[in-house]
Every structure is written in C-alpha cells, then in structure tokens.
Amino acid sequence: MYKLLLVTDREDVREAFLGIQDMNRLMFEPLALAAEVTEAMHYLERPGADAIAVDMQNQDAAPLMAHLDERYPYLPILRTHRRGDALRNELSMLRDALDQLHGDFSDYDNNPAMIMARLQNEALHKLLEERIANRDELASRLLLARSPICPKRPCLLFEFDLPEGAQYLESRWSHGFERLDLSLRANFFGHIPGPMVYTAALISPLRLRVLACSTEDITEKELDLLSSQAQREVLETAKQVKMFMDLELVCTRFIALKQLDHLIPTIR
C-alpha cells in the first residue's frame, strides 16, 4: 500500500480526494493531509510519503517545490486538476509509476533515477505512438516522472521512412520489432549530446519518429539555432545507423513546434 500526501488549502480539492472511497483498491493507504507548506515538509521527514500532490491557493508553494527538487527528486508529484473518475485515472497512473519505483527486480539494484528516466521515456514514446489521449495526460505523466521536460516548451519532430524496414526485420534482424525500437533509441538517437533531450519511436517497420525536447525556456532565435544544430546531428545519427546496422533511414519530415503538447493534434 502506498502513502499519498495531499498538500492543499482548497476545500474543493480536499473534498475531491476524500470522495474517492476505495483508495485501498487503488493500493493507497488513507489519504495524508497537510494544509500548510511547513507542515508538508515536516511530514515528508517523518513518517514520509511515497508520492505528493500540491495545490495551494492562498500560500506560495514555491518553497515546497524547491524542497522537493533538493531533497526528494524522485518523489512522484500528482496533479490535482481532475475530479471523480478522472481523478481515479490520475491515481491509477500514479500507482503504475509507484509499482515501478518500488518493484522487486530481484537481481537488479533499485535505481530511482533510472526508473524515473524510464517513466519519462515511456511518456514520450506513447506521445510519438499517438497513445496519449490529450494534453492533460501528457502533463500528468511527465510530472509523475519528475521530468525536466515541460509540455509548454518547444520541441522538434523528425520523421523517417525505412524503405527496407519490413525486409530488414524479416530476414536480417533476429531480435524482433521491440528490440529494434530499443536499439535505435538507446544506442543511437538517445546518445545525441546537447541542450535538448532526444528520443525515438519505431512506429511501424516502415516508419520512425525522432523527438528533441527543450528542457529550458528558450527564445525563438535560440530555437532556430537549436533546430539547425539538431538537424545536423539527427541526420548524422541516421548515417551512423546505416553504417553500423546497414539500415537506411530517409528523413521525410521535420517540424519545429513552440510547445511539446502541440504534437498531440499535429501527429494525428
């Protein structure tokens, strides 16, 4: 069972959470409540919490968020904007994240940083696969992962055709579609250095998407410069895929967007 700390001075938010009668079925203990920022900080020290939700109307929550960044960088943060069944869906996403954070992986050490990175990548992968329902879901998943990527910051999208992708998977790559997807992301596009975070998703045997996300607020001029740099690096990485894997990638589309969450209607 997981412990969720709700930090709020809003009665409507408190009532929405307390209205979830079967928290135990969602694998949560009875809700822990704090009405003040200092109270929340003390609670985190003892007895502690597995996740936190923050929604302050009459108090400045910035000191608490800074405290979380400094002392609890891997504590999932739940958004509080939902009500009823939609809130239950948020709690279900939180439970899935906590299951990964607290799972028993037997021979592997529990590495919260690595798990959070995986949760971030899963969110972006779902986005590229068009499996994010709306902008709220994207924001929720990235916040749960404590990602530096903000849905309101710019991003770059590259699309590639794989002219021989189907034949490559059938006759030359014996590890399957998912392993090829992982290899392209982890061994190639995920290794591109620089101020942007890169990821990739193999959409089909014939299609690949590569995404570059800004982790800081940038101007349009800075975005133009990053776009030129990213194009060179992504196309060079595509050449490396051809060199080392003998898999041809042909870039068919490149777009720069002012906000990451604009991808949701754009890629459909």
C-alpha positions as CSV (number, residue, x, y, z in Angstrom):
1,M,0.0,0.0,0.0
2,Y,1.3,3.5,-0.9
3,K,1.1,6.7,1.1
4,L,-0.1,9.8,-0.7
5,L,0.4,13.2,0.9
6,L,-2.1,15.9,-0.3
7,V,-0.9,19.5,0.4
8,T,-3.7,21.9,-0.2
9,D,-5.7,24.8,1.4
10,R,-8.5,24.4,-1.1
11,E,-11.6,22.7,0.2
12,D,-12.8,21.6,-3.2
13,V,-9.5,19.8,-3.8
14,R,-9.6,18.1,-0.4
15,E,-13.2,17.0,-1.0
16,A,-12.4,15.6,-4.4
17,F,-9.7,13.4,-3.0
18,L,-11.7,12.4,0.1
19,G,-14.6,11.5,-2.3
20,I,-12.5,8.5,-3.6
21,Q,-14.0,6.0,-1.2
22,D,-12.0,2.9,-2.3
23,M,-8.4,4.3,-2.1
24,N,-7.4,0.9,-0.8
25,R,-8.5,-0.8,-4.0
26,L,-6.2,1.6,-5.8
27,M,-3.4,0.4,-3.4
28,F,-3.3,3.6,-1.4
29,E,-3.5,4.0,2.4
30,P,-5.9,6.6,3.8
31,L,-5.0,10.0,2.5
32,A,-2.5,12.1,4.4
33,L,-3.4,15.8,4.5
34,A,-1.4,18.9,5.1
35,A,-2.8,22.5,4.9
36,E,0.5,24.3,5.1
37,V,3.8,24.2,3.3
38,T,5.8,23.8,6.5
39,E,3.5,21.1,7.7
40,A,4.1,19.2,4.5
41,M,7.9,19.5,4.8
42,H,7.8,18.1,8.3
43,Y,5.5,15.2,7.2
44,L,8.0,14.2,4.5
45,E,10.7,13.8,7.1
46,R,8.5,11.6,9.3
47,P,6.6,9.4,8.6
48,G,7.2,10.3,4.9
49,A,5.2,9.6,1.8
50,D,5.5,7.7,-1.5
51,A,4.0,10.5,-3.6
52,I,2.7,14.0,-3.1
53,A,0.0,16.2,-4.6
54,V,0.2,20.0,-4.2
55,D,-2.5,22.6,-4.8
56,M,-2.2,25.9,-2.8
57,Q,-4.5,28.8,-3.4
58,N,-3.6,31.2,-0.6
59,Q,0.0,30.2,0.1
60,D,3.2,30.2,-2.0
61,A,4.0,26.6,-2.9
62,A,7.4,27.5,-4.5
63,P,9.4,26.8,-1.3
64,L,7.8,23.3,-1.1
65,M,8.6,22.6,-4.8
66,A,12.2,23.7,-4.3
67,H,12.4,21.5,-1.2
68,L,11.1,18.6,-3.3
69,D,13.7,19.2,-6.0
70,E,16.5,19.4,-3.5
71,R,15.6,16.6,-1.0
72,Y,13.1,14.4,-2.9
73,P,13.9,14.5,-6.6
74,Y,12.4,11.0,-7.2
75,L,9.1,11.5,-5.3
76,P,6.3,11.4,-7.9
77,I,4.1,14.5,-8.0
78,L,0.4,14.0,-8.8
79,R,-1.6,16.7,-10.5
80,T,-4.9,17.8,-8.7
81,H,-6.9,19.2,-11.6
82,R,-9.2,16.1,-12.0
83,R,-12.4,15.1,-10.3
84,G,-14.4,11.9,-9.9
85,D,-13.5,9.1,-12.3
86,A,-10.9,11.3,-14.0
87,L,-9.1,11.7,-10.6
88,R,-9.2,7.9,-10.3
89,N,-7.4,7.7,-13.6
90,E,-4.7,10.0,-12.3
91,L,-4.3,7.9,-9.2
92,S,-4.1,4.8,-11.4
93,M,-1.2,6.4,-13.4
94,L,0.4,7.2,-10.1
95,R,0.1,3.7,-8.8
96,D,1.7,2.3,-12.0
97,A,4.6,4.7,-11.5
98,L,5.0,3.7,-7.9
99,D,4.8,0.0,-8.8
100,Q,7.9,0.6,-11.0
101,L,9.7,2.6,-8.4
102,H,9.1,0.1,-5.6
103,G,9.1,-3.1,-7.6
104,D,11.2,-6.1,-6.8
105,F,13.6,-6.5,-9.7
106,S,15.5,-9.3,-8.0
107,D,19.0,-9.2,-9.5
108,Y,18.9,-5.5,-10.1
109,D,19.5,-2.7,-7.7
110,N,16.6,-0.3,-7.2
111,N,17.8,2.8,-9.1
112,P,15.2,5.6,-8.8
113,A,16.9,7.8,-11.2
114,M,16.9,5.1,-13.9
115,I,13.3,4.3,-13.2
116,M,12.3,7.9,-13.4
117,A,14.2,8.3,-16.7
118,R,12.3,5.2,-18.0
119,L,8.9,6.7,-17.0
120,Q,9.8,9.9,-18.8
121,N,10.8,7.9,-21.9
122,E,7.6,5.9,-21.8
123,A,5.6,9.1,-21.8
124,L,7.4,10.5,-24.8
125,H,7.2,7.1,-26.5
126,K,3.5,7.0,-26.0
127,L,3.3,10.5,-27.4
128,L,5.1,9.5,-30.6
129,E,3.0,6.4,-30.9
130,E,-0.2,8.6,-30.6
131,R,-1.2,6.8,-27.4
132,I,-1.5,10.0,-25.3
133,A,-5.2,10.9,-25.1
134,N,-4.8,14.6,-24.5
135,R,-2.5,17.3,-23.3
136,D,-3.5,16.8,-19.7
137,E,-2.4,13.2,-19.8
138,L,1.0,14.2,-21.2
139,A,1.5,16.8,-18.5
140,S,0.5,14.3,-15.8
141,R,2.9,11.6,-17.0
142,L,5.8,14.0,-17.2
143,L,5.2,15.4,-13.8
144,L,4.9,11.9,-12.3
145,A,8.3,11.2,-13.8
146,R,9.7,14.5,-12.4
147,S,10.8,15.2,-15.9
148,P,12.6,18.5,-16.7
149,I,10.7,18.4,-20.0
150,C,7.7,20.7,-19.9
151,P,4.8,20.3,-22.3
152,K,4.7,24.1,-22.9
153,R,8.3,24.2,-24.1
154,P,9.5,23.9,-27.7
155,C,10.3,20.6,-29.5
156,L,11.5,19.3,-32.8
157,L,10.0,16.3,-34.6
158,F,11.7,14.3,-37.3
159,E,10.0,11.6,-39.3
160,F,11.9,8.9,-41.3
161,D,10.9,6.3,-43.8
162,L,12.6,2.8,-43.6
163,P,12.4,1.7,-47.3
164,E,13.7,-1.8,-46.4
165,G,12.4,-1.9,-42.8
166,A,10.0,-4.8,-43.3
167,Q,12.6,-6.9,-45.1
168,Y,15.2,-6.0,-42.6
169,L,13.0,-7.2,-39.7
170,E,12.1,-10.4,-41.5
171,S,15.4,-11.5,-42.8
172,R,18.3,-9.6,-41.2
173,W,17.3,-8.7,-37.7
174,S,16.5,-11.7,-35.5
175,H,15.6,-9.8,-32.3
176,G,12.2,-8.5,-33.2
177,F,10.4,-5.2,-33.6
178,E,10.7,-4.1,-30.0
179,R,14.4,-4.7,-29.7
180,L,15.0,-2.8,-32.9
181,D,13.0,0.1,-31.5
182,L,15.1,0.0,-28.3
183,S,18.3,-0.2,-30.2
184,L,17.6,2.8,-32.4
185,R,16.6,4.8,-29.3
186,A,19.2,3.7,-26.8
187,N,22.2,3.2,-29.0
188,F,21.8,6.0,-31.5
189,F,19.3,8.8,-31.1
190,G,19.3,8.7,-27.3
191,H,23.0,9.4,-27.3
192,I,22.9,12.7,-29.2
193,P,24.5,15.3,-26.9
194,G,23.4,18.9,-26.3
195,P,20.9,21.0,-24.6
196,M,17.9,19.0,-25.8
197,V,16.6,15.6,-24.8
198,Y,16.3,13.2,-27.7
199,T,14.2,10.1,-28.0
200,A,12.8,7.9,-30.8
201,A,10.0,5.5,-31.5
202,L,9.7,3.0,-34.3
203,I,6.1,3.4,-35.3
204,S,6.0,0.6,-37.8
205,P,8.6,-1.5,-39.8
206,L,8.5,1.4,-42.3
207,R,8.3,4.5,-40.0
208,L,10.5,6.1,-37.3
209,R,9.9,9.3,-35.3
210,V,12.7,11.2,-33.5
211,L,11.8,13.8,-31.0
212,A,14.0,16.5,-29.5
213,C,12.7,18.3,-26.4
214,S,13.9,21.5,-24.8
215,T,14.4,21.3,-21.0
216,E,14.6,25.1,-20.6
217,D,12.6,28.1,-21.7
218,I,14.2,29.4,-24.9
219,T,13.5,32.3,-27.3
220,E,12.5,31.8,-31.0
221,K,16.0,32.8,-32.0
222,E,17.5,30.2,-29.8
223,L,15.1,27.6,-31.2
224,D,16.2,28.5,-34.7
225,L,19.8,27.8,-33.7
226,L,19.0,24.6,-31.9
227,S,16.9,23.5,-34.9
228,S,19.9,23.8,-37.3
229,Q,22.1,22.0,-34.8
230,A,19.6,19.3,-34.2
231,Q,19.0,18.7,-37.9
232,R,22.8,18.1,-38.5
233,E,23.1,15.8,-35.5
234,V,19.9,13.7,-36.2
235,L,20.8,13.3,-39.9
236,E,24.4,12.4,-38.9
237,T,23.0,9.8,-36.5
238,A,20.8,8.4,-39.3
239,K,24.0,7.9,-41.3
240,Q,25.5,6.1,-38.3
241,V,22.5,3.7,-38.3
242,K,23.2,3.0,-41.9
243,M,26.9,2.5,-41.2
244,F,26.6,0.2,-38.2
245,M,23.3,-1.6,-38.8
246,D,23.0,-1.3,-42.6
247,L,19.5,0.1,-42.1
248,E,18.6,3.0,-44.3
249,L,16.6,5.9,-42.8
250,V,15.2,8.6,-45.1
251,C,14.1,11.8,-43.5
252,T,10.7,12.8,-44.9
253,R,9.5,15.5,-42.5
254,F,10.9,18.0,-40.0
255,I,8.9,20.5,-37.9
256,A,9.6,22.8,-35.0
257,L,6.9,23.5,-32.6
258,K,6.7,26.1,-29.9
259,Q,5.1,23.7,-27.4
260,L,5.6,19.9,-27.0
261,D,1.9,19.3,-26.3
262,H,1.1,20.8,-29.8
263,L,2.3,17.4,-31.1
264,I,-0.9,15.8,-29.9
265,P,-3.1,17.2,-32.7
266,T,-0.1,17.6,-35.1
267,I,0.9,14.0,-35.4
268,R,-2.5,12.5,-35.7
